[in-house]
Amino acid sequence: MNLMNKNILVTGGCGAVGSNLVGRLINMGCKSVTVIDNLTSGLVENLPTSSNLTFIEGDITLPKDLDRAFQKDIDVVFHLAARFANQNSVENPIEDLNTNIKGTLLLLEYSRRKYVKFIYTSSSCVYGNKKGELNESDIHYLLDTPYAISKLTGEYYTKFYQDFYGLNTVVLRLFNSYGPNERDGKYRNVIPNFIARALRQEPLIITGTGDETRDFTFVGDVVDALTAAAEKEEATGSVFNIGSGKETRIIELANIINELTGNKAGIQFAPRRPWDKITRRAAGIAKAKAILGYSPKVQLEEGIRETINWFKVINVGAK
């Protein structure tokens, strides 16, 4: 499917991944892009300005808002809206279930009635406590948080709608996406929080030993995968890991950020969070390379530098 001249719906389009995706879709020549976001974590100012863009401040758990979102003859739904993230889900499991499971199920219902293509963004957390490089066929070990449970449940519902109704679906498991348009704050990811502290010349707080590894994926590469998932017919019905394919130790990440920002405050260590038992994580991306033509382009230091520059623009008083 060529996305040019198509009508697209992006849920959670005011978040970091969603807003970068929206910008790409507009540049690709989509006929219209509709964004629905309740702004609990996304920001409307992340969205680009375009006559082809419609923003709906609404909730994916409310049919009245989804009625508005599906007014156009939608061709593709990119479902990125979620109650994020792990710590938030531990503290607020009911809200996590409502958005991530009920909201996903309602979107699937609307999508199958409208015969659209449905791209579901899942998370590497669905692998639970399995360590090392992860492949799509790996067994899902014990899940550590309600967020992991709800994201995997969304995958199961997506597969059901594919198998039972013939809905055209693709599932992407994202590994630690980062980049411009992601602010720092409570429940936010490690990179924006590290950058914000570093720009304030404050020590970076590592919860754990610092030897833990994650697979950090620049948002532009994630957007490449999302658009490919929509365009490649051979991707239908499949699940793909989307990461860099490389492990980075958290202490190495902190050192890169401190060096690039000139932060002399260094690093402090804090106890690991009780739910966080993952010591190593990396995405096996051979399947995405073979079927989606996915090839991550942005190296970590380059992506961090671009993200720091963005922070300097949007943060008043940043050094």
N, C-alpha and C positions, 0 to 999 in steps of 0.2 A: 504493500500500500504506500503510495506516495502521499506524504502529508500536505503537500501544496494544495491549496483550495479546499482543505478539509475543515470541518467544524470540530473543535477540540474542547474538552472539559478537563480542567486540572483542579483536583481537590487539594486543599492545603497549598495553594499556589502562592501564598504570601511568605512561605518559609524559604529557607536558603536554597534547597534543591528545587522547589516548585517555582520560585521566581526566576531562577536561572533557566529553567526549562521553558517558562513562558517567553522569556526574551528570545530564546533560540527558535521556538515555534513561530513567533512573529517574523523573525528574520528569514525563516524557511518559506514564508508566503502562505501560511495557513489562512483560510478564509475568515475564520473567527476563532478566538480563544476566550473561553469563559472560565473564570476563576471563582471557586467558592471556598471561603475561609472564614472561620469564626473569630480570628484574630486573637485567640488565646495565647499563641506563641509567635505567629507570623506578624509581619508588619506590612501595611498596605503600601508604604513608601518603597518597599523592595520591588514593586511592580514597575515595569517600563511604561512609558506613555505611548499609546497607540489607539487609533480609531478602530482597530480590529479587536480590541480587548474590552471585555465586559467583566466587571468585578461585582460579585454578590457577597455581601457580608451575611453569611448564613451557616447553618450547622448541618452536617451530613446525617445526623440522627433524626432530623425533622423532615417529614415528607413535604411539608409546605415549602421548605427551602429547596429541596431537591426538585420539586415541580418547576420552580423558577430556573434552576440550573439546567434542566433538560428541555427548556422551551424550544431551543433550536434543534435541528436534526443532527444530533451529535454523532460523529463518526468514531471517535476514540476518546476513552476516558483514561486519564493518568491519575491513579488513586494514590496520592501522597499524604493526605490528611491522616493524622494520628495523634493520639494522646501520648506525648513524648516526655520522658524516656524511662529508663529502668528505675532510678530512684523515685521518680514521680509516681510510677505504677505501684511501688512498694507502699508509698504513703497514701495513695488514692486509688485502690484497686477497682472500685466500683466505676469511677469515671473512666478508667482505662478500658474496662470491659465495654462500657456504653459506646465510646467512640470507636475503638479498634475492632470490636466484633459486631455490635449492632449497626454501626455506621457502615462498615464494609458490606454487611449482608444487605442493607437497604440499597446501597449502590449497585450491588450485583443484581438485585431484583429490577431496578430501573434499567440497567444495562441490557439485561436479557430481553426485556420488553421492547427495547429500542434497537436491538440487533447491532450493538456497537462492539468495538474491540476494547478489551479491558486490560490495562496494565497495572498490576498490583505491586507496590513497592513493599517488600518485606525487609528483614534485617538479619544480620549475621548472628544475632542473639538467639535465633531459633535452633542453633546447634548446641545450645546449652553449654555444658562444661567440657565438651570435647576439645582437645588441644591440637595445636599445630595447624598445618595446611588442611583446609576443609574443602571437600568436594560435594556437589549437589546430592549425591546418593548416600552420603554419610548418615548413619543413624542419628536421630535427635536424642541426645542424652538428657539427663535430668535438667529441666529448665529452671532457671534461678529466680526469675521475676515474673510478675503478672504481665509485664510488657512482652516478654518472650513468649509467654503462653498465648496472649491475644494475637500477636503477629503470626504465630504458627497456625492458630485457629483460622485467621483470615486466609492463609494459604489453603487450608483444607476446604473452606467454603468456596474459594476460587476454583479449585480442582473439581468440586462437585458440580458447579455451574458449567464448567467446561464439559465434563463427562455426561451429565444428565440432560442439559439443555442445549449443548453444542455451542455455548458461548465461546467466542474467540478470546482466549486469555493468555497472558504471559506473566510470570512471577520473577521479579528481580530481588535478590537478597543483597542489600547494600552493606558495605563494610566501612564504617567510620568515615563517612563523607565529611568534607570540610571545604571552606572557601568563602569568598565574599557573600554578603547578605546574611551571614549567621552571627548574631550578637552573642555576647557573653552573658552570664547570669546563672541563677539557680536552675538546675536540670539541663543546662546547656552542655555541650561537648567539651572535651579537654582542650582542643586547640584554641577556640575563641577565648576560653577562660585563661589559658596560659598567656595568650597574646595580650589580653587586656591588662593582666597583672604586670607583665613585662613592660608594657608601655607606661605603666605607672611606677616603674622601678621598684616593684614589690617582688618578694621571693615567690617562685612557682611551687605550689603545693602538690606533691606526689603522694597519692594514697596507695601505699604498698612499698615495694623495694625499689621500684624504678626499672627492674629487669623484666617486668611484664611487657609483652609485645602486642601490638595491634597493627592492622592493615589500614593505613590512611589513604583515602581516595579523593582526589581533587574533584570538586563539584562539576567542572567542565567535562571530565571523563564520565562522571555519572550521567550527565545529560546526553552525551554521545550514546551511552547504552540504552537510555530510555527511548530516544528517537529511533534507534535501530530496532528495538523490540517491537515498536509499532509498525515499522516499515517492512520488516522481514517476515514474510508469510511462514517460512520454515521454523520460526520461533514459536509458533502457536502451540499452546499446551505444555510448554517447557518451563523449567526453573533454572535461573542463572545466578551464579555468584558475580557480583560486580565489586571489584577491589583493585588494588594495585598489583597484587600477587607478591608483595614484599612485606616482611615483618620489620617493624621498627620498635626498638625498646623505648619505653616512655622517658627514661632518663636521657636518651639520645635526642628525642623530640624536644625536651625541655632545654637541653644545651643548644640546639639549633635556634630556638626562639630567643633565648637569652643573648646569643651571639648576634643575631640579625637585628635585635632591638637595642643592643648595647646595654642590656640590663645587668648591673653589677650586684644585684641583691641575691643572686644564686638560687638555690633550691632548698626547700624544706620537705621533710617526710612526715606523713601522718598515717595512722592505722588504715589498713584496707577496709573498705566498706563490707559489712557482713554478707551481703548478697553477691559480691564480686569475687568469684572463685576462678576466673579465667586468667591463666598466666601466659598463654601463648595463643595467638590467633593470626591466621593468614588465609587469604582467599585463593582457592584453586580456580583459575579463570580460563582453563583450556577450553571448556565448553562454550563460554561466551566468545572467545576468540574464533572458534571454529564456525559457529552458527550466526552470531551477531556481527562478526567482523570487528569485535571489540578489541581495542588496543590502547591501554592507558598511556597518555602522552606526557603528562605533567609530573616531573620528579618532585619529591617531597619538599626539598629546599626551595625550589622555584615556586611551588604552590603556597608555601608558608610566606615567602616574600610578597607575593601578590596579595595574600590575605592581610598581612601587616599593613601594606600600603592602603588597602581599603579601610582598615580600622583607623588609620591616621586621618583619613578624609572624614569619616562619619563621627568620630569621637572628639568632642570639644575638649581641648586641653590636653590631648594625647601628645606625647613627646615624639 
